[in-house]
Amino acid sequence: MSNPERLQLEDEDHFFSTLVSLTRQKHFRSAWQFLQSNVDPQNIRVYDAGVALQSLSNEFGDIGDLKDECLLRKDLERKVSQVIKLLI
């Protein structure tokens, strides 16, 4: 994306699908870095999701899928769903 201030219309589908994919994989640090490098995190379209991703990135990094059924896994699934809802 050439201008980080605005999402370019032709790039939006690719941008959001990549961001959703990274978030679903629980690669929060990668998703946050991807967001920052492609659009201004203050952009109204991504601001709320960006705040959530930055927090998840700081707390969990690129944790990936947890193998065991545990409270953390359930909590992360809930947070992933919230971020995805903010993005679409």
PyMOL Python script that loads the backbone (N, CA, C, O; Angstrom):
from pymol import cmd

cmd.read_pdbstr("""\
ATOM      1  N   MET A   1       0.849  -1.170   0.000  1.00  0.00           N
ATOM      2  CA  MET A   1       0.000   0.000   0.000  1.00  0.00           C
ATOM      3  C   MET A   1       0.889   1.225   0.000  1.00  0.00           C
ATOM      4  O   MET A   1       1.782   1.357   0.838  1.00  0.00           O
ATOM      5  N   SER A   2       0.653   2.088  -0.909  1.00  0.00           N
ATOM      6  CA  SER A   2       1.551   3.198  -1.103  1.00  0.00           C
ATOM      7  C   SER A   2       1.405   4.308  -0.068  1.00  0.00           C
ATOM      8  O   SER A   2       2.402   4.926   0.304  1.00  0.00           O
ATOM      9  N   ASN A   3       0.205   4.573   0.400  1.00  0.00           N
ATOM     10  CA  ASN A   3      -0.020   5.655   1.341  1.00  0.00           C
ATOM     11  C   ASN A   3      -0.529   5.087   2.655  1.00  0.00           C
ATOM     12  O   ASN A   3      -1.676   4.645   2.733  1.00  0.00           O
ATOM     13  N   PRO A   4       0.322   5.091   3.710  1.00  0.00           N
ATOM     14  CA  PRO A   4      -0.118   4.508   4.974  1.00  0.00           C
ATOM     15  C   PRO A   4      -1.232   5.287   5.671  1.00  0.00           C
ATOM     16  O   PRO A   4      -1.806   4.805   6.647  1.00  0.00           O
ATOM     17  N   GLU A   5      -1.540   6.480   5.178  1.00  0.00           N
ATOM     18  CA  GLU A   5      -2.605   7.270   5.790  1.00  0.00           C
ATOM     19  C   GLU A   5      -3.981   6.702   5.445  1.00  0.00           C
ATOM     20  O   GLU A   5      -4.911   6.811   6.245  1.00  0.00           O
ATOM     21  N   ARG A   6      -4.121   6.098   4.267  1.00  0.00           N
ATOM     22  CA  ARG A   6      -5.423   5.612   3.804  1.00  0.00           C
ATOM     23  C   ARG A   6      -5.289   4.218   3.236  1.00  0.00           C
ATOM     24  O   ARG A   6      -4.273   3.869   2.635  1.00  0.00           O
ATOM     25  N   LEU A   7      -6.311   3.441   3.430  1.00  0.00           N
ATOM     26  CA  LEU A   7      -6.377   2.148   2.757  1.00  0.00           C
ATOM     27  C   LEU A   7      -6.732   2.409   1.302  1.00  0.00           C
ATOM     28  O   LEU A   7      -7.668   3.153   1.010  1.00  0.00           O
ATOM     29  N   GLN A   8      -5.993   1.803   0.398  1.00  0.00           N
ATOM     30  CA  GLN A   8      -6.311   1.913  -1.020  1.00  0.00           C
ATOM     31  C   GLN A   8      -7.386   0.884  -1.337  1.00  0.00           C
ATOM     32  O   GLN A   8      -7.282  -0.273  -0.930  1.00  0.00           O
ATOM     33  N   LEU A   9      -8.399   1.295  -2.050  1.00  0.00           N
ATOM     34  CA  LEU A   9      -9.552   0.444  -2.313  1.00  0.00           C
ATOM     35  C   LEU A   9      -9.156  -0.908  -2.903  1.00  0.00           C
ATOM     36  O   LEU A   9      -9.693  -1.939  -2.500  1.00  0.00           O
ATOM     37  N   GLU A  10      -8.226  -0.913  -3.850  1.00  0.00           N
ATOM     38  CA  GLU A  10      -7.838  -2.168  -4.490  1.00  0.00           C
ATOM     39  C   GLU A  10      -7.046  -3.080  -3.551  1.00  0.00           C
ATOM     40  O   GLU A  10      -6.939  -4.279  -3.807  1.00  0.00           O
ATOM     41  N   ASP A  11      -6.497  -2.534  -2.478  1.00  0.00           N
ATOM     42  CA  ASP A  11      -5.700  -3.313  -1.544  1.00  0.00           C
ATOM     43  C   ASP A  11      -6.482  -3.781  -0.318  1.00  0.00           C
ATOM     44  O   ASP A  11      -5.994  -4.618   0.441  1.00  0.00           O
ATOM     45  N   GLU A  12      -7.671  -3.258  -0.119  1.00  0.00           N
ATOM     46  CA  GLU A  12      -8.426  -3.548   1.101  1.00  0.00           C
ATOM     47  C   GLU A  12      -8.707  -5.028   1.300  1.00  0.00           C
ATOM     48  O   GLU A  12      -8.507  -5.550   2.397  1.00  0.00           O
ATOM     49  N   ASP A  13      -9.163  -5.705   0.269  1.00  0.00           N
ATOM     50  CA  ASP A  13      -9.495  -7.130   0.418  1.00  0.00           C
ATOM     51  C   ASP A  13      -8.278  -7.929   0.856  1.00  0.00           C
ATOM     52  O   ASP A  13      -8.359  -8.734   1.783  1.00  0.00           O
ATOM     53  N   HIS A  14      -7.159  -7.709   0.196  1.00  0.00           N
ATOM     54  CA  HIS A  14      -5.921  -8.422   0.545  1.00  0.00           C
ATOM     55  C   HIS A  14      -5.476  -8.062   1.962  1.00  0.00           C
ATOM     56  O   HIS A  14      -5.108  -8.941   2.741  1.00  0.00           O
ATOM     57  N   PHE A  15      -5.510  -6.794   2.290  1.00  0.00           N
ATOM     58  CA  PHE A  15      -5.088  -6.322   3.613  1.00  0.00           C
ATOM     59  C   PHE A  15      -5.911  -6.980   4.713  1.00  0.00           C
ATOM     60  O   PHE A  15      -5.357  -7.544   5.657  1.00  0.00           O
ATOM     61  N   PHE A  16      -7.236  -6.906   4.589  1.00  0.00           N
ATOM     62  CA  PHE A  16      -8.092  -7.436   5.643  1.00  0.00           C
ATOM     63  C   PHE A  16      -8.060  -8.964   5.702  1.00  0.00           C
ATOM     64  O   PHE A  16      -8.109  -9.536   6.790  1.00  0.00           O
ATOM     65  N   SER A  17      -7.979  -9.627   4.557  1.00  0.00           N
ATOM     66  CA  SER A  17      -7.909 -11.087   4.601  1.00  0.00           C
ATOM     67  C   SER A  17      -6.601 -11.550   5.249  1.00  0.00           C
ATOM     68  O   SER A  17      -6.600 -12.527   5.997  1.00  0.00           O
ATOM     69  N   THR A  18      -5.504 -10.870   4.975  1.00  0.00           N
ATOM     70  CA  THR A  18      -4.227 -11.213   5.611  1.00  0.00           C
ATOM     71  C   THR A  18      -4.283 -10.949   7.109  1.00  0.00           C
ATOM     72  O   THR A  18      -3.828 -11.768   7.906  1.00  0.00           O
ATOM     73  N   LEU A  19      -4.834  -9.819   7.485  1.00  0.00           N
ATOM     74  CA  LEU A  19      -4.933  -9.468   8.899  1.00  0.00           C
ATOM     75  C   LEU A  19      -5.826 -10.449   9.654  1.00  0.00           C
ATOM     76  O   LEU A  19      -5.487 -10.857  10.765  1.00  0.00           O
ATOM     77  N   VAL A  20      -6.935 -10.826   9.084  1.00  0.00           N
ATOM     78  CA  VAL A  20      -7.833 -11.804   9.704  1.00  0.00           C
ATOM     79  C   VAL A  20      -7.138 -13.158   9.809  1.00  0.00           C
ATOM     80  O   VAL A  20      -7.241 -13.832  10.834  1.00  0.00           O
ATOM     81  N   SER A  21      -6.439 -13.553   8.767  1.00  0.00           N
ATOM     82  CA  SER A  21      -5.734 -14.837   8.779  1.00  0.00           C
ATOM     83  C   SER A  21      -4.667 -14.882   9.878  1.00  0.00           C
ATOM     84  O   SER A  21      -4.584 -15.861  10.620  1.00  0.00           O
ATOM     85  N   LEU A  22      -3.868 -13.848   9.982  1.00  0.00           N
ATOM     86  CA  LEU A  22      -2.846 -13.805  11.033  1.00  0.00           C
ATOM     87  C   LEU A  22      -3.479 -13.830  12.419  1.00  0.00           C
ATOM     88  O   LEU A  22      -2.961 -14.472  13.333  1.00  0.00           O
ATOM     89  N   THR A  23      -4.597 -13.132  12.572  1.00  0.00           N
ATOM     90  CA  THR A  23      -5.281 -13.093  13.864  1.00  0.00           C
ATOM     91  C   THR A  23      -5.850 -14.468  14.210  1.00  0.00           C
ATOM     92  O   THR A  23      -5.720 -14.923  15.346  1.00  0.00           O
ATOM     93  N   ARG A  24      -6.480 -15.132  13.239  1.00  0.00           N
ATOM     94  CA  ARG A  24      -7.025 -16.476  13.481  1.00  0.00           C
ATOM     95  C   ARG A  24      -5.938 -17.466  13.892  1.00  0.00           C
ATOM     96  O   ARG A  24      -6.180 -18.363  14.699  1.00  0.00           O
ATOM     97  N   GLN A  25      -4.743 -17.300  13.335  1.00  0.00           N
ATOM     98  CA  GLN A  25      -3.624 -18.174  13.656  1.00  0.00           C
ATOM     99  C   GLN A  25      -2.966 -17.790  14.984  1.00  0.00           C
ATOM    100  O   GLN A  25      -2.021 -18.434  15.439  1.00  0.00           O
ATOM    101  N   LYS A  26      -3.491 -16.731  15.587  1.00  0.00           N
ATOM    102  CA  LYS A  26      -2.976 -16.197  16.854  1.00  0.00           C
ATOM    103  C   LYS A  26      -1.524 -15.738  16.725  1.00  0.00           C
ATOM    104  O   LYS A  26      -0.719 -15.889  17.643  1.00  0.00           O
ATOM    105  N   HIS A  27      -1.220 -15.179  15.571  1.00  0.00           N
ATOM    106  CA  HIS A  27       0.073 -14.543  15.340  1.00  0.00           C
ATOM    107  C   HIS A  27      -0.138 -13.040  15.522  1.00  0.00           C
ATOM    108  O   HIS A  27      -0.111 -12.255  14.574  1.00  0.00           O
ATOM    109  N   PHE A  28      -0.348 -12.683  16.783  1.00  0.00           N
ATOM    110  CA  PHE A  28      -0.739 -11.313  17.114  1.00  0.00           C
ATOM    111  C   PHE A  28       0.360 -10.300  16.811  1.00  0.00           C
ATOM    112  O   PHE A  28       0.074  -9.211  16.313  1.00  0.00           O
ATOM    113  N   ARG A  29       1.596 -10.640  17.099  1.00  0.00           N
ATOM    114  CA  ARG A  29       2.703  -9.710  16.822  1.00  0.00           C
ATOM    115  C   ARG A  29       2.833  -9.490  15.317  1.00  0.00           C
ATOM    116  O   ARG A  29       3.009  -8.358  14.867  1.00  0.00           O
ATOM    117  N   SER A  30       2.747 -10.555  14.548  1.00  0.00           N
ATOM    118  CA  SER A  30       2.832 -10.427  13.090  1.00  0.00           C
ATOM    119  C   SER A  30       1.659  -9.603  12.550  1.00  0.00           C
ATOM    120  O   SER A  30       1.839  -8.778  11.654  1.00  0.00           O
ATOM    121  N   ALA A  31       0.470  -9.826  13.091  1.00  0.00           N
ATOM    122  CA  ALA A  31      -0.708  -9.066  12.660  1.00  0.00           C
ATOM    123  C   ALA A  31      -0.553  -7.589  12.989  1.00  0.00           C
ATOM    124  O   ALA A  31      -0.874  -6.734  12.163  1.00  0.00           O
ATOM    125  N   TRP A  32      -0.069  -7.283  14.176  1.00  0.00           N
ATOM    126  CA  TRP A  32       0.123  -5.891  14.581  1.00  0.00           C
ATOM    127  C   TRP A  32       1.184  -5.221  13.708  1.00  0.00           C
ATOM    128  O   TRP A  32       1.001  -4.081  13.282  1.00  0.00           O
ATOM    129  N   GLN A  33       2.284  -5.911  13.438  1.00  0.00           N
ATOM    130  CA  GLN A  33       3.328  -5.350  12.584  1.00  0.00           C
ATOM    131  C   GLN A  33       2.826  -5.161  11.155  1.00  0.00           C
ATOM    132  O   GLN A  33       3.147  -4.164  10.510  1.00  0.00           O
ATOM    133  N   PHE A  34       2.039  -6.117  10.661  1.00  0.00           N
ATOM    134  CA  PHE A  34       1.460  -5.999   9.323  1.00  0.00           C
ATOM    135  C   PHE A  34       0.532  -4.785   9.255  1.00  0.00           C
ATOM    136  O   PHE A  34       0.576  -4.020   8.292  1.00  0.00           O
ATOM    137  N   LEU A  35      -0.296  -4.613  10.265  1.00  0.00           N
ATOM    138  CA  LEU A  35      -1.200  -3.463  10.302  1.00  0.00           C
ATOM    139  C   LEU A  35      -0.402  -2.166  10.279  1.00  0.00           C
ATOM    140  O   LEU A  35      -0.686  -1.274   9.479  1.00  0.00           O
ATOM    141  N   GLN A  36       0.596  -2.059  11.153  1.00  0.00           N
ATOM    142  CA  GLN A  36       1.397  -0.841  11.248  1.00  0.00           C
ATOM    143  C   GLN A  36       2.130  -0.517   9.957  1.00  0.00           C
ATOM    144  O   GLN A  36       2.254   0.652   9.591  1.00  0.00           O
ATOM    145  N   SER A  37       2.609  -1.527   9.273  1.00  0.00           N
ATOM    146  CA  SER A  37       3.405  -1.276   8.071  1.00  0.00           C
ATOM    147  C   SER A  37       2.544  -0.976   6.846  1.00  0.00           C
ATOM    148  O   SER A  37       3.065  -0.533   5.822  1.00  0.00           O
ATOM    149  N   ASN A  38       1.240  -1.210   6.936  1.00  0.00           N
ATOM    150  CA  ASN A  38       0.381  -1.014   5.772  1.00  0.00           C
ATOM    151  C   ASN A  38      -0.653   0.088   5.906  1.00  0.00           C
ATOM    152  O   ASN A  38      -1.224   0.530   4.910  1.00  0.00           O
ATOM    153  N   VAL A  39      -0.893   0.524   7.105  1.00  0.00           N
ATOM    154  CA  VAL A  39      -1.887   1.586   7.291  1.00  0.00           C
ATOM    155  C   VAL A  39      -1.600   2.285   8.617  1.00  0.00           C
ATOM    156  O   VAL A  39      -1.061   1.678   9.542  1.00  0.00           O
ATOM    157  N   ASP A  40      -1.955   3.532   8.700  1.00  0.00           N
ATOM    158  CA  ASP A  40      -1.808   4.275   9.948  1.00  0.00           C
ATOM    159  C   ASP A  40      -2.731   3.647  10.995  1.00  0.00           C
ATOM    160  O   ASP A  40      -3.942   3.590  10.782  1.00  0.00           O
ATOM    161  N   PRO A  41      -2.180   3.170  12.129  1.00  0.00           N
ATOM    162  CA  PRO A  41      -3.013   2.541  13.159  1.00  0.00           C
ATOM    163  C   PRO A  41      -4.108   3.464  13.707  1.00  0.00           C
ATOM    164  O   PRO A  41      -5.053   3.001  14.346  1.00  0.00           O
ATOM    165  N   GLN A  42      -3.975   4.765  13.454  1.00  0.00           N
ATOM    166  CA  GLN A  42      -4.994   5.712  13.893  1.00  0.00           C
ATOM    167  C   GLN A  42      -6.169   5.803  12.916  1.00  0.00           C
ATOM    168  O   GLN A  42      -7.166   6.468  13.197  1.00  0.00           O
ATOM    169  N   ASN A  43      -6.046   5.132  11.771  1.00  0.00           N
ATOM    170  CA  ASN A  43      -7.115   5.109  10.774  1.00  0.00           C
ATOM    171  C   ASN A  43      -8.390   4.581  11.430  1.00  0.00           C
ATOM    172  O   ASN A  43      -8.377   3.538  12.083  1.00  0.00           O
ATOM    173  N   ILE A  44      -9.465   5.297  11.251  1.00  0.00           N
ATOM    174  CA  ILE A  44     -10.734   4.965  11.902  1.00  0.00           C
ATOM    175  C   ILE A  44     -11.198   3.549  11.563  1.00  0.00           C
ATOM    176  O   ILE A  44     -11.857   2.902  12.377  1.00  0.00           O
ATOM    177  N   ARG A  45     -10.863   3.070  10.386  1.00  0.00           N
ATOM    178  CA  ARG A  45     -11.312   1.741   9.927  1.00  0.00           C
ATOM    179  C   ARG A  45     -10.640   0.606  10.699  1.00  0.00           C
ATOM    180  O   ARG A  45     -11.207  -0.481  10.814  1.00  0.00           O
ATOM    181  N   VAL A  46      -9.446   0.844  11.226  1.00  0.00           N
ATOM    182  CA  VAL A  46      -8.696  -0.224  11.908  1.00  0.00           C
ATOM    183  C   VAL A  46      -8.330   0.115  13.350  1.00  0.00           C
ATOM    184  O   VAL A  46      -7.710  -0.701  14.032  1.00  0.00           O
ATOM    185  N   TYR A  47      -8.698   1.287  13.821  1.00  0.00           N
ATOM    186  CA  TYR A  47      -8.233   1.741  15.132  1.00  0.00           C
ATOM    187  C   TYR A  47      -8.574   0.761  16.260  1.00  0.00           C
ATOM    188  O   TYR A  47      -7.679   0.335  16.991  1.00  0.00           O
ATOM    189  N   ASP A  48      -9.839   0.401  16.412  1.00  0.00           N
ATOM    190  CA  ASP A  48     -10.246  -0.471  17.521  1.00  0.00           C
ATOM    191  C   ASP A  48      -9.575  -1.839  17.433  1.00  0.00           C
ATOM    192  O   ASP A  48      -9.101  -2.370  18.438  1.00  0.00           O
ATOM    193  N   ALA A  49      -9.537  -2.402  16.238  1.00  0.00           N
ATOM    194  CA  ALA A  49      -8.862  -3.690  16.054  1.00  0.00           C
ATOM    195  C   ALA A  49      -7.373  -3.549  16.329  1.00  0.00           C
ATOM    196  O   ALA A  49      -6.756  -4.446  16.904  1.00  0.00           O
ATOM    197  N   GLY A  50      -6.794  -2.428  15.921  1.00  0.00           N
ATOM    198  CA  GLY A  50      -5.373  -2.177  16.166  1.00  0.00           C
ATOM    199  C   GLY A  50      -5.045  -2.103  17.641  1.00  0.00           C
ATOM    200  O   GLY A  50      -4.025  -2.636  18.080  1.00  0.00           O
ATOM    201  N   VAL A  51      -5.893  -1.453  18.404  1.00  0.00           N
ATOM    202  CA  VAL A  51      -5.677  -1.368  19.857  1.00  0.00           C
ATOM    203  C   VAL A  51      -5.687  -2.774  20.456  1.00  0.00           C
ATOM    204  O   VAL A  51      -4.829  -3.116  21.270  1.00  0.00           O
ATOM    205  N   ALA A  52      -6.662  -3.584  20.048  1.00  0.00           N
ATOM    206  CA  ALA A  52      -6.755  -4.960  20.559  1.00  0.00           C
ATOM    207  C   ALA A  52      -5.550  -5.785  20.124  1.00  0.00           C
ATOM    208  O   ALA A  52      -4.988  -6.531  20.927  1.00  0.00           O
ATOM    209  N   LEU A  53      -5.147  -5.659  18.857  1.00  0.00           N
ATOM    210  CA  LEU A  53      -3.996  -6.421  18.364  1.00  0.00           C
ATOM    211  C   LEU A  53      -2.704  -6.000  19.047  1.00  0.00           C
ATOM    212  O   LEU A  53      -1.863  -6.842  19.360  1.00  0.00           O
ATOM    213  N   GLN A  54      -2.543  -4.710  19.279  1.00  0.00           N
ATOM    214  CA  GLN A  54      -1.339  -4.239  19.968  1.00  0.00           C
ATOM    215  C   GLN A  54      -1.267  -4.828  21.374  1.00  0.00           C
ATOM    216  O   GLN A  54      -0.202  -5.259  21.817  1.00  0.00           O
ATOM    217  N   SER A  55      -2.384  -4.844  22.064  1.00  0.00           N
ATOM    218  CA  SER A  55      -2.431  -5.415  23.407  1.00  0.00           C
ATOM    219  C   SER A  55      -2.111  -6.912  23.382  1.00  0.00           C
ATOM    220  O   SER A  55      -1.317  -7.396  24.189  1.00  0.00           O
ATOM    221  N   LEU A  56      -2.736  -7.642  22.447  1.00  0.00           N
ATOM    222  CA  LEU A  56      -2.476  -9.080  22.323  1.00  0.00           C
ATOM    223  C   LEU A  56      -1.025  -9.339  21.923  1.00  0.00           C
ATOM    224  O   LEU A  56      -0.410 -10.300  22.386  1.00  0.00           O
ATOM    225  N   SER A  57      -0.488  -8.492  21.072  1.00  0.00           N
ATOM    226  CA  SER A  57       0.908  -8.628  20.655  1.00  0.00           C
ATOM    227  C   SER A  57       1.846  -8.454  21.840  1.00  0.00           C
ATOM    228  O   SER A  57       2.786  -9.230  22.018  1.00  0.00           O
ATOM    229  N   ASN A  58       1.589  -7.440  22.640  1.00  0.00           N
ATOM    230  CA  ASN A  58       2.427  -7.185  23.811  1.00  0.00           C
ATOM    231  C   ASN A  58       2.333  -8.309  24.835  1.00  0.00           C
ATOM    232  O   ASN A  58       3.324  -8.662  25.475  1.00  0.00           O
ATOM    233  N   GLU A  59       1.137  -8.867  24.986  1.00  0.00           N
ATOM    234  CA  GLU A  59       0.930  -9.891  26.006  1.00  0.00           C
ATOM    235  C   GLU A  59       1.321 -11.299  25.546  1.00  0.00           C
ATOM    236  O   GLU A  59       1.878 -12.072  26.326  1.00  0.00           O
ATOM    237  N   PHE A  60       1.029 -11.636  24.275  1.00  0.00           N
ATOM    238  CA  PHE A  60       1.197 -13.018  23.817  1.00  0.00           C
ATOM    239  C   PHE A  60       2.132 -13.196  22.630  1.00  0.00           C
ATOM    240  O   PHE A  60       2.558 -14.318  22.356  1.00  0.00           O
ATOM    241  N   GLY A  61       2.464 -12.125  21.919  1.00  0.00           N
ATOM    242  CA  GLY A  61       3.317 -12.252  20.741  1.00  0.00           C
ATOM    243  C   GLY A  61       2.661 -13.119  19.685  1.00  0.00           C
ATOM    244  O   GLY A  61       1.467 -12.986  19.416  1.00  0.00           O
ATOM    245  N   ASP A  62       3.444 -14.011  19.086  1.00  0.00           N
ATOM    246  CA  ASP A  62       2.934 -14.952  18.089  1.00  0.00           C
ATOM    247  C   ASP A  62       2.763 -16.314  18.750  1.00  0.00           C
ATOM    248  O   ASP A  62       3.515 -17.248  18.469  1.00  0.00           O
ATOM    249  N   ILE A  63       1.774 -16.422  19.626  1.00  0.00           N
ATOM    250  CA  ILE A  63       1.587 -17.619  20.449  1.00  0.00           C
ATOM    251  C   ILE A  63       1.150 -18.830  19.628  1.00  0.00           C
ATOM    252  O   ILE A  63       1.492 -19.961  19.975  1.00  0.00           O
ATOM    253  N   GLY A  64       0.404 -18.616  18.551  1.00  0.00           N
ATOM    254  CA  GLY A  64      -0.083 -19.737  17.744  1.00  0.00           C
ATOM    255  C   GLY A  64      -1.179 -20.499  18.465  1.00  0.00           C
ATOM    256  O   GLY A  64      -1.671 -20.066  19.507  1.00  0.00           O
ATOM    257  N   ASP A  65      -1.549 -21.619  17.909  1.00  0.00           N
ATOM    258  CA  ASP A  65      -2.613 -22.441  18.498  1.00  0.00           C
ATOM    259  C   ASP A  65      -2.093 -23.217  19.707  1.00  0.00           C
ATOM    260  O   ASP A  65      -1.016 -23.813  19.666  1.00  0.00           O
ATOM    261  N   LEU A  66      -2.866 -23.196  20.763  1.00  0.00           N
ATOM    262  CA  LEU A  66      -2.538 -23.967  21.956  1.00  0.00           C
ATOM    263  C   LEU A  66      -3.105 -25.363  21.800  1.00  0.00           C
ATOM    264  O   LEU A  66      -4.249 -25.528  21.379  1.00  0.00           O
ATOM    265  N   LYS A  67      -2.327 -26.348  22.129  1.00  0.00           N
ATOM    266  CA  LYS A  67      -2.742 -27.752  21.934  1.00  0.00           C
ATOM    267  C   LYS A  67      -3.728 -28.225  22.999  1.00  0.00           C
ATOM    268  O   LYS A  67      -4.680 -28.941  22.690  1.00  0.00           O
ATOM    269  N   ASP A  68      -3.508 -27.834  24.228  1.00  0.00           N
ATOM    270  CA  ASP A  68      -4.354 -28.301  25.326  1.00  0.00           C
ATOM    271  C   ASP A  68      -5.590 -27.427  25.475  1.00  0.00           C
ATOM    272  O   ASP A  68      -5.559 -26.226  25.207  1.00  0.00           O
ATOM    273  N   GLU A  69      -6.667 -28.047  25.902  1.00  0.00           N
ATOM    274  CA  GLU A  69      -7.887 -27.306  26.231  1.00  0.00           C
ATOM    275  C   GLU A  69      -7.648 -26.623  27.569  1.00  0.00           C
ATOM    276  O   GLU A  69      -7.437 -27.297  28.577  1.00  0.00           O
ATOM    277  N   CYS A  70      -7.678 -25.323  27.591  1.00  0.00           N
ATOM    278  CA  CYS A  70      -7.421 -24.600  28.836  1.00  0.00           C
ATOM    279  C   CYS A  70      -8.164 -23.270  28.800  1.00  0.00           C
ATOM    280  O   CYS A  70      -8.702 -22.872  27.767  1.00  0.00           O
ATOM    281  N   LEU A  71      -8.182 -22.597  29.932  1.00  0.00           N
ATOM    282  CA  LEU A  71      -8.878 -21.311  30.018  1.00  0.00           C
ATOM    283  C   LEU A  71      -8.240 -20.286  29.096  1.00  0.00           C
ATOM    284  O   LEU A  71      -8.951 -19.484  28.490  1.00  0.00           O
ATOM    285  N   LEU A  72      -6.909 -20.290  28.974  1.00  0.00           N
ATOM    286  CA  LEU A  72      -6.227 -19.332  28.109  1.00  0.00           C
ATOM    287  C   LEU A  72      -6.668 -19.518  26.663  1.00  0.00           C
ATOM    288  O   LEU A  72      -6.910 -18.541  25.953  1.00  0.00           O
ATOM    289  N   ARG A  73      -6.773 -20.755  26.231  1.00  0.00           N
ATOM    290  CA  ARG A  73      -7.193 -21.031  24.857  1.00  0.00           C
ATOM    291  C   ARG A  73      -8.585 -20.470  24.598  1.00  0.00           C
ATOM    292  O   ARG A  73      -8.822 -19.842  23.566  1.00  0.00           O
ATOM    293  N   LYS A  74      -9.502 -20.694  25.528  1.00  0.00           N
ATOM    294  CA  LYS A  74     -10.866 -20.176  25.377  1.00  0.00           C
ATOM    295  C   LYS A  74     -10.879 -18.648  25.372  1.00  0.00           C
ATOM    296  O   LYS A  74     -11.601 -18.032  24.588  1.00  0.00           O
ATOM    297  N   ASP A  75     -10.081 -18.043  26.246  1.00  0.00           N
ATOM    298  CA  ASP A  75      -9.998 -16.587  26.312  1.00  0.00           C
ATOM    299  C   ASP A  75      -9.428 -16.021  25.008  1.00  0.00           C
ATOM    300  O   ASP A  75      -9.931 -15.023  24.493  1.00  0.00           O
ATOM    301  N   LEU A  76      -8.394 -16.649  24.481  1.00  0.00           N
ATOM    302  CA  LEU A  76      -7.802 -16.184  23.229  1.00  0.00           C
ATOM    303  C   LEU A  76      -8.775 -16.336  22.063  1.00  0.00           C
ATOM    304  O   LEU A  76      -8.838 -15.464  21.197  1.00  0.00           O
ATOM    305  N   GLU A  77      -9.525 -17.420  22.031  1.00  0.00           N
ATOM    306  CA  GLU A  77     -10.525 -17.604  20.978  1.00  0.00           C
ATOM    307  C   GLU A  77     -11.569 -16.488  21.021  1.00  0.00           C
ATOM    308  O   GLU A  77     -11.988 -15.977  19.983  1.00  0.00           O
ATOM    309  N   ARG A  78     -11.978 -16.122  22.223  1.00  0.00           N
ATOM    310  CA  ARG A  78     -12.951 -15.032  22.383  1.00  0.00           C
ATOM    311  C   ARG A  78     -12.360 -13.712  21.889  1.00  0.00           C
ATOM    312  O   ARG A  78     -13.036 -12.948  21.200  1.00  0.00           O
ATOM    313  N   LYS A  79     -11.109 -13.445  22.236  1.00  0.00           N
ATOM    314  CA  LYS A  79     -10.458 -12.201  21.812  1.00  0.00           C
ATOM    315  C   LYS A  79     -10.241 -12.171  20.300  1.00  0.00           C
ATOM    316  O   LYS A  79     -10.401 -11.126  19.670  1.00  0.00           O
ATOM    317  N   VAL A  80      -9.879 -13.312  19.721  1.00  0.00           N
ATOM    318  CA  VAL A  80      -9.711 -13.400  18.273  1.00  0.00           C
ATOM    319  C   VAL A  80     -11.036 -13.071  17.588  1.00  0.00           C
ATOM    320  O   VAL A  80     -11.059 -12.320  16.613  1.00  0.00           O
ATOM    321  N   SER A  81     -12.127 -13.623  18.088  1.00  0.00           N
ATOM    322  CA  SER A  81     -13.450 -13.349  17.514  1.00  0.00           C
ATOM    323  C   SER A  81     -13.786 -11.868  17.594  1.00  0.00           C
ATOM    324  O   SER A  81     -14.342 -11.304  16.651  1.00  0.00           O
ATOM    325  N   GLN A  82     -13.454 -11.238  18.705  1.00  0.00           N
ATOM    326  CA  GLN A  82     -13.725  -9.806  18.863  1.00  0.00           C
ATOM    327  C   GLN A  82     -12.940  -8.985  17.848  1.00  0.00           C
ATOM    328  O   GLN A  82     -13.492  -8.077  17.226  1.00  0.00           O
ATOM    329  N   VAL A  83     -11.658  -9.294  17.676  1.00  0.00           N
ATOM    330  CA  VAL A  83     -10.834  -8.548  16.718  1.00  0.00           C
ATOM    331  C   VAL A  83     -11.376  -8.728  15.308  1.00  0.00           C
ATOM    332  O   VAL A  83     -11.478  -7.762  14.552  1.00  0.00           O
ATOM    333  N   ILE A  84     -11.720  -9.949  14.955  1.00  0.00           N
ATOM    334  CA  ILE A  84     -12.229 -10.222  13.606  1.00  0.00           C
ATOM    335  C   ILE A  84     -13.531  -9.473  13.358  1.00  0.00           C
ATOM    336  O   ILE A  84     -13.749  -8.957  12.261  1.00  0.00           O
ATOM    337  N   LYS A  85     -14.393  -9.409  14.357  1.00  0.00           N
ATOM    338  CA  LYS A  85     -15.641  -8.643  14.214  1.00  0.00           C
ATOM    339  C   LYS A  85     -15.347  -7.161  13.966  1.00  0.00           C
ATOM    340  O   LYS A  85     -16.060  -6.499  13.212  1.00  0.00           O
ATOM    341  N   LEU A  86     -14.303  -6.650  14.600  1.00  0.00           N
ATOM    342  CA  LEU A  86     -13.932  -5.251  14.399  1.00  0.00           C
ATOM    343  C   LEU A  86     -13.372  -5.001  12.997  1.00  0.00           C
ATOM    344  O   LEU A  86     -13.465  -3.892  12.472  1.00  0.00           O
ATOM    345  N   LEU A  87     -12.800  -6.026  12.408  1.00  0.00           N
ATOM    346  CA  LEU A  87     -12.177  -5.875  11.097  1.00  0.00           C
ATOM    347  C   LEU A  87     -13.170  -6.040   9.943  1.00  0.00           C
ATOM    348  O   LEU A  87     -12.973  -5.471   8.869  1.00  0.00           O
ATOM    349  N   ILE A  88     -14.235  -6.817  10.163  1.00  0.00           N
ATOM    350  CA  ILE A  88     -15.161  -7.052   9.039  1.00  0.00           C
ATOM    351  C   ILE A  88     -16.515  -6.432   9.265  1.00  0.00           C
ATOM    352  O   ILE A  88     -17.395  -6.544   8.413  1.00  0.00           O
TER     353      ILE A  88
END
""", "prot")
cmd.dss("prot")
cmd.show_as("cartoon", "prot")
cmd.util.cbc("prot")
cmd.orient("prot")
